[in-house]
Amino acid sequence: MDFNSIGNGAPFYVLTKSDKPTLTIGVVKEKTAPQPKYQTPLTPAAFNGTQPQTFVTITATVNGKDETFSDIPTNVEIAQKGNDVFSGSREAMLQFVDGMMQTSKKALDMVDYHKSVLAEGEKMLETLNPRYADEKRQAKTIKGLEEHQAETDKKLNSLEQMCAKMLNILNQFNDAPPEK
């Protein structure tokens, strides 16, 4: 069912594509009459006998709120604006969701391949570009030196604390009155 055929009270399916896609089903509350998007006195379509593309605005109650969907082509069953995909056709939405799932399945099937490309690509770059290999080696050496320096700093700090405690103890003995 294209958007021109939707009437008040018809189901309206809204799929919000975000981190977690969600599907909500609303009800068409109001639909405007089809209008050309840009109204001009004489459109080229008037000269060649073709009909200009028309658009509608649909207001639907979704999740208890009225939402307005503007500039929807009348001759399609499913449309998308931003992160929202909407339709008045359950079948069209089923096909869209199925296609979305197939795309995700293909992407997941390719994860291991892409991980190996990244791992092996590093080795290939090192083989093909000696400068890249030198930069990688230098970065690894610098990181090792930084880690070694951080560990040395920790040990030195610990030694300083122990020396301070020992000096404190020695000072207590020196400040203590002599035994009689």
NORCORKA-V124552 format. One record per backbone hydrogen bond with DSSP energy under -0.5 kcal/mol. CO is the residue of the C=O (numbers start at 1). NH is the residue of the N-H. E is the energy in kcal/mol with one decimal. If there is no record, write none. Layout:
co=CO nh=NH e=E
co=CO nh=NH e=E
//
This chain:
co=2 nh=5 e=-1.2
co=2 nh=6 e=-0.6
co=7 nh=10 e=-1.9
co=10 nh=28 e=-3.0
co=12 nh=26 e=-3.6
co=13 nh=87 e=-2.1
co=14 nh=16 e=-0.6
co=14 nh=24 e=-2.9
co=15 nh=17 e=-0.7
co=15 nh=85 e=-2.8
co=16 nh=18 e=-0.8
co=16 nh=22 e=-1.9
co=22 nh=16 e=-3.0
co=24 nh=14 e=-3.0
co=24 nh=26 e=-0.6
co=26 nh=12 e=-2.1
co=27 nh=61 e=-2.8
co=28 nh=9 e=-3.3
co=30 nh=59 e=-3.1
co=35 nh=55 e=-3.4
co=37 nh=39 e=-0.6
co=38 nh=40 e=-0.7
co=43 nh=46 e=-1.5
co=43 nh=47 e=-0.6
co=44 nh=47 e=-1.1
co=44 nh=48 e=-1.5
co=45 nh=49 e=-1.2
co=45 nh=50 e=-0.5
co=53 nh=37 e=-0.7
co=54 nh=74 e=-2.3
co=55 nh=35 e=-2.4
co=56 nh=72 e=-2.6
co=57 nh=32 e=-2.3
co=58 nh=60 e=-0.5
co=58 nh=69 e=-3.1
co=59 nh=29 e=-3.1
co=59 nh=30 e=-2.2
co=60 nh=62 e=-0.8
co=60 nh=67 e=-3.1
co=61 nh=27 e=-1.6
co=62 nh=65 e=-1.9
co=65 nh=62 e=-3.1
co=65 nh=67 e=-0.5
co=67 nh=60 e=-2.7
co=68 nh=70 e=-0.6
co=69 nh=58 e=-2.6
co=71 nh=73 e=-0.6
co=72 nh=56 e=-2.2
co=73 nh=76 e=-0.8
co=74 nh=4 e=-1.8
co=76 nh=3 e=-1.9
co=77 nh=88 e=-0.7
co=77 nh=89 e=-0.6
co=79 nh=86 e=-2.8
co=81 nh=84 e=-2.3
co=83 nh=17 e=-3.4
co=84 nh=81 e=-2.5
co=85 nh=15 e=-3.5
co=86 nh=79 e=-2.5
co=87 nh=13 e=-3.2
co=88 nh=90 e=-0.6
co=89 nh=93 e=-2.0
co=90 nh=94 e=-2.6
co=91 nh=95 e=-2.4
co=92 nh=96 e=-2.1
co=93 nh=97 e=-2.8
co=94 nh=98 e=-2.6
co=95 nh=99 e=-2.5
co=96 nh=100 e=-2.6
co=97 nh=101 e=-2.5
co=98 nh=102 e=-2.5
co=99 nh=103 e=-2.3
co=100 nh=104 e=-1.9
co=101 nh=105 e=-2.7
co=102 nh=106 e=-2.4
co=103 nh=107 e=-2.1
co=104 nh=108 e=-2.6
co=105 nh=109 e=-2.3
co=106 nh=110 e=-1.1
co=107 nh=110 e=-0.5
co=108 nh=111 e=-1.2
co=110 nh=114 e=-2.4
co=111 nh=115 e=-2.4
co=112 nh=116 e=-2.3
co=113 nh=117 e=-2.2
co=114 nh=118 e=-2.1
co=115 nh=119 e=-2.4
co=116 nh=120 e=-3.2
co=117 nh=121 e=-2.5
co=118 nh=122 e=-1.4
co=119 nh=123 e=-1.0
co=120 nh=124 e=-2.5
co=121 nh=125 e=-2.8
co=122 nh=126 e=-2.1
co=123 nh=127 e=-2.0
co=124 nh=128 e=-2.9
co=125 nh=129 e=-2.4
co=129 nh=133 e=-2.0
co=130 nh=134 e=-2.5
co=131 nh=135 e=-2.5
co=132 nh=136 e=-2.4
co=133 nh=137 e=-2.5
co=134 nh=138 e=-2.9
co=135 nh=139 e=-2.5
co=136 nh=140 e=-2.3
co=137 nh=141 e=-2.7
co=138 nh=142 e=-3.0
co=139 nh=143 e=-2.4
co=140 nh=144 e=-2.3
co=141 nh=145 e=-2.6
co=142 nh=146 e=-2.7
co=143 nh=147 e=-2.4
co=144 nh=148 e=-2.5
co=145 nh=149 e=-2.8
co=146 nh=150 e=-2.3
co=147 nh=151 e=-2.2
co=148 nh=152 e=-2.5
co=149 nh=153 e=-2.7
co=150 nh=154 e=-1.9
co=151 nh=155 e=-2.3
co=152 nh=156 e=-2.8
co=153 nh=157 e=-2.5
co=154 nh=158 e=-2.2
co=155 nh=159 e=-2.5
co=156 nh=160 e=-2.5
co=157 nh=161 e=-2.1
co=158 nh=162 e=-2.3
co=159 nh=163 e=-2.7
co=160 nh=164 e=-2.3
co=161 nh=165 e=-2.1
co=162 nh=166 e=-2.5
co=163 nh=167 e=-2.8
co=164 nh=168 e=-2.1
co=165 nh=169 e=-2.3
co=166 nh=170 e=-2.7
co=167 nh=171 e=-2.8
co=168 nh=172 e=-1.8
co=169 nh=173 e=-1.9
co=170 nh=174 e=-2.3
co=171 nh=175 e=-2.4
co=172 nh=176 e=-0.8
//
